[in-house]
Amino acid sequence: MKTNITLKLDVALLREARILAAETGSSISGLLAAKLEEIIRQRKGFDRSRRRALARLRQGLDLSWRPPRSRDELHER
């Protein structure tokens, strides 16, 4: 379902948008819709990646390192 919105643009910007739309074979509405979809898709992807990264940080990474039990064990060669 699509709905209409009202958008106020500067006259010069509107003229350039009309030219761009004509060059790409689209309408101003189509150009704006495509750009908004792209921005939202990128933002959702970033949010998803961010959540995954934070979950990995919370989980941590086991490096299997254990401190030596004694001073002698530390200096063993």
C-alpha atoms as an extended CHARMM CRD file, in Angstrom:
* protein
*
        77  EXT
         1         1  MET       CA              0.0000000000        0.0000000000        0.0000000000  PROA      1               0.0000000000
         2         2  LYS       CA              1.3460000000        3.3930000000       -0.9310000000  PROA      2               0.0000000000
         3         3  THR       CA              0.3590000000        6.7750000000        0.4180000000  PROA      3               0.0000000000
         4         4  ASN       CA              0.9960000000       10.3380000000       -0.6930000000  PROA      4               0.0000000000
         5         5  ILE       CA              3.1190000000       12.8650000000        1.1650000000  PROA      5               0.0000000000
         6         6  THR       CA              3.7340000000       16.5740000000        0.7150000000  PROA      6               0.0000000000
         7         7  LEU       CA              7.3100000000       17.7100000000        0.2920000000  PROA      7               0.0000000000
         8         8  LYS       CA              8.5780000000       21.2830000000        0.1410000000  PROA      8               0.0000000000
         9         9  LEU       CA             11.6740000000       21.8060000000       -1.9920000000  PROA      9               0.0000000000
        10        10  ASP       CA             13.6290000000       24.8110000000       -3.1300000000  PROA      10              0.0000000000
        11        11  VAL       CA             12.7960000000       25.7340000000       -6.7420000000  PROA      11              0.0000000000
        12        12  ALA       CA             16.3670000000       25.1330000000       -7.9500000000  PROA      12              0.0000000000
        13        13  LEU       CA             16.5070000000       21.7530000000       -6.2090000000  PROA      13              0.0000000000
        14        14  LEU       CA             13.1820000000       20.7340000000       -7.7120000000  PROA      14              0.0000000000
        15        15  ARG       CA             14.4190000000       21.6900000000      -11.1950000000  PROA      15              0.0000000000
        16        16  GLU       CA             17.5690000000       19.5810000000      -10.7380000000  PROA      16              0.0000000000
        17        17  ALA       CA             15.5160000000       16.6890000000       -9.3700000000  PROA      17              0.0000000000
        18        18  ARG       CA             13.2490000000       16.7930000000      -12.4220000000  PROA      18              0.0000000000
        19        19  ILE       CA             16.2840000000       16.7210000000      -14.7170000000  PROA      19              0.0000000000
        20        20  LEU       CA             17.8070000000       13.8060000000      -12.8110000000  PROA      20              0.0000000000
        21        21  ALA       CA             14.5210000000       11.9140000000      -12.8940000000  PROA      21              0.0000000000
        22        22  ALA       CA             14.1850000000       12.4550000000      -16.6350000000  PROA      22              0.0000000000
        23        23  GLU       CA             17.7700000000       11.3150000000      -17.2430000000  PROA      23              0.0000000000
        24        24  THR       CA             17.1990000000        8.1020000000      -15.3050000000  PROA      24              0.0000000000
        25        25  GLY       CA             13.7790000000        7.4750000000      -16.8030000000  PROA      25              0.0000000000
        26        26  SER       CA             12.0530000000        7.7580000000      -13.4580000000  PROA      26              0.0000000000
        27        27  SER       CA              9.8780000000       10.1720000000      -11.5560000000  PROA      27              0.0000000000
        28        28  ILE       CA             10.9230000000       12.3350000000       -8.6330000000  PROA      28              0.0000000000
        29        29  SER       CA              8.7120000000       10.1500000000       -6.4640000000  PROA      29              0.0000000000
        30        30  GLY       CA             10.4520000000        7.0200000000       -7.7700000000  PROA      30              0.0000000000
        31        31  LEU       CA             13.9030000000        8.5060000000       -7.1790000000  PROA      31              0.0000000000
        32        32  LEU       CA             13.0630000000        9.5290000000       -3.6190000000  PROA      32              0.0000000000
        33        33  ALA       CA             11.4270000000        6.1940000000       -2.8230000000  PROA      33              0.0000000000
        34        34  ALA       CA             14.4480000000        4.2720000000       -4.1340000000  PROA      34              0.0000000000
        35        35  LYS       CA             16.8810000000        6.4300000000       -2.1560000000  PROA      35              0.0000000000
        36        36  LEU       CA             14.8610000000        6.0970000000        1.0460000000  PROA      36              0.0000000000
        37        37  GLU       CA             14.6830000000        2.3220000000        0.6090000000  PROA      37              0.0000000000
        38        38  GLU       CA             18.4650000000        2.2170000000        0.1420000000  PROA      38              0.0000000000
        39        39  ILE       CA             19.0750000000        4.3080000000        3.2790000000  PROA      39              0.0000000000
        40        40  ILE       CA             16.7330000000        2.1520000000        5.3570000000  PROA      40              0.0000000000
        41        41  ARG       CA             18.2510000000       -1.0980000000        4.0350000000  PROA      41              0.0000000000
        42        42  GLN       CA             21.7660000000        0.1370000000        4.9110000000  PROA      42              0.0000000000
        43        43  ARG       CA             20.6570000000        1.2230000000        8.3660000000  PROA      43              0.0000000000
        44        44  LYS       CA             19.0090000000       -2.1330000000        9.0840000000  PROA      44              0.0000000000
        45        45  GLY       CA             22.1340000000       -3.9320000000        7.8870000000  PROA      45              0.0000000000
        46        46  PHE       CA             24.3070000000       -1.7620000000       10.1200000000  PROA      46              0.0000000000
        47        47  ASP       CA             22.0290000000       -2.3530000000       13.1080000000  PROA      47              0.0000000000
        48        48  ARG       CA             22.0630000000       -6.1060000000       12.5020000000  PROA      48              0.0000000000
        49        49  SER       CA             25.8710000000       -6.1290000000       12.2360000000  PROA      49              0.0000000000
        50        50  ARG       CA             26.1940000000       -3.9960000000       15.3500000000  PROA      50              0.0000000000
        51        51  ARG       CA             23.9960000000       -6.3430000000       17.3900000000  PROA      51              0.0000000000
        52        52  ARG       CA             26.0220000000       -9.3620000000       16.2060000000  PROA      52              0.0000000000
        53        53  ALA       CA             29.3140000000       -7.6640000000       17.0800000000  PROA      53              0.0000000000
        54        54  LEU       CA             28.0980000000       -6.6490000000       20.5420000000  PROA      54              0.0000000000
        55        55  ALA       CA             26.8650000000      -10.1910000000       21.2030000000  PROA      55              0.0000000000
        56        56  ARG       CA             30.2900000000      -11.5600000000       20.2580000000  PROA      56              0.0000000000
        57        57  LEU       CA             31.9800000000       -9.0560000000       22.5670000000  PROA      57              0.0000000000
        58        58  ARG       CA             29.7070000000      -10.0660000000       25.4480000000  PROA      58              0.0000000000
        59        59  GLN       CA             30.4400000000      -13.7420000000       24.8020000000  PROA      59              0.0000000000
        60        60  GLY       CA             34.1700000000      -13.1170000000       24.7270000000  PROA      60              0.0000000000
        61        61  LEU       CA             36.9180000000      -15.1720000000       23.1760000000  PROA      61              0.0000000000
        62        62  ASP       CA             38.6480000000      -17.9600000000       25.0700000000  PROA      62              0.0000000000
        63        63  LEU       CA             42.3710000000      -17.7860000000       24.2930000000  PROA      63              0.0000000000
        64        64  SER       CA             43.0560000000      -20.8130000000       26.5250000000  PROA      64              0.0000000000
        65        65  TRP       CA             45.6980000000      -18.8980000000       28.4490000000  PROA      65              0.0000000000
        66        66  ARG       CA             46.1850000000      -19.8060000000       32.0790000000  PROA      66              0.0000000000
        67        67  PRO       CA             48.5570000000      -18.0260000000       34.4400000000  PROA      67              0.0000000000
        68        68  PRO       CA             51.5080000000      -20.1000000000       35.6750000000  PROA      68              0.0000000000
        69        69  ARG       CA             50.9400000000      -21.8190000000       39.0100000000  PROA      69              0.0000000000
        70        70  SER       CA             54.2760000000      -20.8510000000       40.5110000000  PROA      70              0.0000000000
        71        71  ARG       CA             57.3260000000      -18.6720000000       40.0110000000  PROA      71              0.0000000000
        72        72  ASP       CA             59.4210000000      -21.7340000000       39.1530000000  PROA      72              0.0000000000
        73        73  GLU       CA             56.9620000000      -22.8000000000       36.4890000000  PROA      73              0.0000000000
        74        74  LEU       CA             57.1240000000      -19.2950000000       34.9930000000  PROA      74              0.0000000000
        75        75  HSD       CA             60.9220000000      -19.4290000000       34.6640000000  PROA      75              0.0000000000
        76        76  GLU       CA             61.1260000000      -23.0470000000       33.4850000000  PROA      76              0.0000000000
        77        77  ARG       CA             63.1290000000      -23.4820000000       30.3320000000  PROA      77              0.0000000000
